[in-house]
Amino acid sequence: MTIRKLGQMLLAFTLTLMLAACAGSAKQESTGEYIDDTVLTSRVKSALLNDPNVSGLSINVETFKGTVQLSGFVKTVAERNLAVKLSRAVPGVRQVKNDILIR
């Protein structure tokens, strides 16, 4: 085996490892999933900010594989329920985890 062929095999092996590292797992998102979740987070946050009955700035939004997690503080139970309802209405949201507290 020549040095050139050995170098090509080493390069191919390295590229294969690099591509395998890009794949997602149950606890880690792929690049595409991360982008999708970022878009969902933006859409949910926008929906919360655009509704005058919700303190959108007081609610944090995080998304992982389509599951939206809401956290923060609101003044009433009705406001918390509306935040969940608005989040569920965003296309692409699979599930909403509500960790919002009443202050």
N, C-alpha and C positions, 0 to 999 in steps of 0.2 A: 504494500500500500504506500503510495507516494505521500509526501508531506502535503501536497496540494489537496488530494482527496481527503486526507485526515482533517485538514482545515475546513473543508466544505462540510464534512460530517459534523464537526464540532459546531459550526455555524448553524446548521440545520437543527441540531439538538438544542442549542441555546434559544433559537427562535421558537421551537416547539414549547420549551419551558416558559418562555415569556407569554405566549398565547394562552397556555394553560392557566397562568396566573391571573389572566383577565376574566376568567369564568367566575360566576357568582356561586355562592353556597347558601345554605339555609340561613346562616347568620351574616352573610355578606352579600351585598348587591352587586350585580354586574354594572357596567358603565351605563348601559341603556336603562336599566331599572332605576339607577340613581337619577338620571335625567328625567325620567317619567315622574318619579317621586318629587323632584324639585318643582316640576310644572304643577303637580297636584297641590303641593304646599302653597305655591303662589296663588293658585285659583281659589283655594279654601280661604286663605288670608284675605284675598281681595273680596270674596263674598262677605266675610265678617266685617271688613272695614266699610263696605258699601251699605250695610244695613244700619239705619239710625237707631235701632232698638238693641244693638249689641255693642259692647265696648271692645271693638276689634283690637285696639292697641293693648288691652289688658290680657289678651288671650294669645298664648304661644301655640304654634302649629308645627308639628313634625310628622313626617311621613316615612314609612318603611314598607316597601313592597305593597303599596296600595292601602295600607292601614294608616289612617290619620289619627294622631294622638293630640288631643287638645288639653292644655294645661293653663293655669293662671287663675285670675280672680274675677268674679262678676258680682253684681249687687243682688240679683234675685235668681230664684229657681227658674222662672220663666225665661230669663236671659240665657241661662245655661242651656236650657232645652232648645231655645231658638238657635243657639250656636251649633248644637249637634245637628239639628234639622237642616240648617244651611250647609253644613259640611257634607252631610249625606247626599244632598241634592247635586253636588258637584260631580260631573261625569268622570268615571274612572276610580272613584273612591269605593273601595271594597268593604271597608269596615271603619267605624269611628270609635276610638277609645276615649272616654270622657274622664279626664282628671281635673276638671275645672272645680274650683272651690268657691263657695259663697262667702263673701266678706261682709 
